[in-house]
Protein backbone atom coordinates (compact mmCIF):
# COMPACT_ATOMS: atom_id res chain seq x y z
CA UNK A 1 0.00 0.00 0.00
CA UNK A 2 2.80 2.40 0.88
CA UNK A 3 4.47 1.88 -2.53
CA UNK A 4 1.20 2.48 -4.35
CA UNK A 5 0.73 5.83 -2.60
CA UNK A 6 4.35 6.80 -3.28
CA UNK A 7 3.95 6.07 -6.99
CA UNK A 8 0.85 8.27 -7.13
CA UNK A 9 2.27 11.17 -5.13
CA UNK A 10 5.60 11.56 -6.94
CA UNK A 11 4.15 12.48 -10.38
CA UNK A 12 1.70 14.83 -8.69
CA UNK A 13 4.53 16.60 -6.83
CA UNK A 14 6.57 16.84 -10.03
CA UNK A 15 3.63 18.48 -11.84
CA UNK A 16 3.14 21.00 -9.04
CA UNK A 17 6.85 21.77 -9.01
CA UNK A 18 7.00 22.34 -12.77
CA UNK A 19 3.93 24.58 -12.68
CA UNK A 20 5.31 26.66 -9.80
CA UNK A 21 8.72 27.47 -11.27
CA UNK A 22 7.57 30.36 -13.55
CA UNK A 23 5.55 31.92 -10.72
CA UNK A 24 8.51 31.70 -8.34
CA UNK A 25 10.81 33.26 -10.94
CA UNK A 26 8.42 36.18 -11.39
CA UNK A 27 8.03 36.74 -7.64
CA UNK A 28 11.77 36.58 -6.97
CA UNK A 29 12.47 38.88 -9.93
CA UNK A 30 10.02 41.48 -8.64
CA UNK A 31 11.47 41.18 -5.12
CA UNK A 32 15.01 41.54 -6.49
CA UNK A 33 14.06 44.65 -8.46
CA UNK A 34 12.38 46.11 -5.38
CA UNK A 35 15.46 45.55 -3.21
CA UNK A 36 17.69 46.90 -5.97
CA UNK A 37 15.62 50.09 -6.30
CA UNK A 38 15.58 50.49 -2.52
CA UNK A 39 19.35 50.07 -2.37
CA UNK A 40 19.87 52.63 -5.13
CA UNK A 41 17.55 55.06 -3.33
CA UNK A 42 19.43 54.66 -0.04
CA UNK A 43 22.78 54.95 -1.83
CA UNK A 44 21.76 58.15 -3.60
CA UNK A 45 20.37 59.74 -0.40
CA UNK A 46 23.06 58.37 1.94
CA UNK A 47 24.38 61.84 2.75
CA UNK A 48 20.91 63.01 3.71
CA UNK A 49 20.33 59.91 5.85
CA UNK A 50 23.73 59.36 7.47
CA UNK A 51 25.75 62.58 7.46
CA UNK A 52 25.86 65.23 10.16
CA UNK A 53 22.81 67.38 10.77
CA UNK A 54 23.54 70.92 9.51
CA UNK A 55 21.14 72.40 12.09
CA UNK A 56 23.15 71.00 15.03
CA UNK A 57 26.32 72.67 16.30
CA UNK A 58 29.06 70.61 17.96
CA UNK A 59 27.35 67.34 17.07
CA UNK A 60 30.42 65.28 17.93
CA UNK A 61 30.68 66.67 21.48
CA UNK A 62 28.42 65.84 24.39
CA UNK A 63 26.37 69.04 24.30
CA UNK A 64 24.00 69.70 21.42
CA UNK A 65 22.91 73.25 20.64
CA UNK A 66 20.29 73.80 17.93
CA UNK A 67 20.35 76.93 15.77
C-alpha positions as CSV (number, residue, x, y, z in Angstrom):
1,X,0.0,0.0,0.0
2,X,2.8,2.4,0.9
3,X,4.5,1.9,-2.5
4,X,1.2,2.5,-4.4
5,X,0.7,5.8,-2.6
6,X,4.4,6.8,-3.3
7,X,4.0,6.1,-7.0
8,X,0.8,8.3,-7.1
9,X,2.3,11.2,-5.1
10,X,5.6,11.6,-6.9
11,X,4.2,12.5,-10.4
12,X,1.7,14.8,-8.7
13,X,4.5,16.6,-6.8
14,X,6.6,16.8,-10.0
15,X,3.6,18.5,-11.8
16,X,3.1,21.0,-9.0
17,X,6.9,21.8,-9.0
18,X,7.0,22.3,-12.8
19,X,3.9,24.6,-12.7
20,X,5.3,26.7,-9.8
21,X,8.7,27.5,-11.3
22,X,7.6,30.4,-13.5
23,X,5.5,31.9,-10.7
24,X,8.5,31.7,-8.3
25,X,10.8,33.3,-10.9
26,X,8.4,36.2,-11.4
27,X,8.0,36.7,-7.6
28,X,11.8,36.6,-7.0
29,X,12.5,38.9,-9.9
30,X,10.0,41.5,-8.6
31,X,11.5,41.2,-5.1
32,X,15.0,41.5,-6.5
33,X,14.1,44.6,-8.5
34,X,12.4,46.1,-5.4
35,X,15.5,45.5,-3.2
36,X,17.7,46.9,-6.0
37,X,15.6,50.1,-6.3
38,X,15.6,50.5,-2.5
39,X,19.4,50.1,-2.4
40,X,19.9,52.6,-5.1
41,X,17.5,55.1,-3.3
42,X,19.4,54.7,0.0
43,X,22.8,54.9,-1.8
44,X,21.8,58.2,-3.6
45,X,20.4,59.7,-0.4
46,X,23.1,58.4,1.9
47,X,24.4,61.8,2.8
48,X,20.9,63.0,3.7
49,X,20.3,59.9,5.9
50,X,23.7,59.4,7.5
51,X,25.7,62.6,7.5
52,X,25.9,65.2,10.2
53,X,22.8,67.4,10.8
54,X,23.5,70.9,9.5
55,X,21.1,72.4,12.1
56,X,23.1,71.0,15.0
57,X,26.3,72.7,16.3
58,X,29.1,70.6,18.0
59,X,27.4,67.3,17.1
60,X,30.4,65.3,17.9
61,X,30.7,66.7,21.5
62,X,28.4,65.8,24.4
63,X,26.4,69.0,24.3
64,X,24.0,69.7,21.4
65,X,22.9,73.2,20.6
66,X,20.3,73.8,17.9
67,X,20.4,76.9,15.8
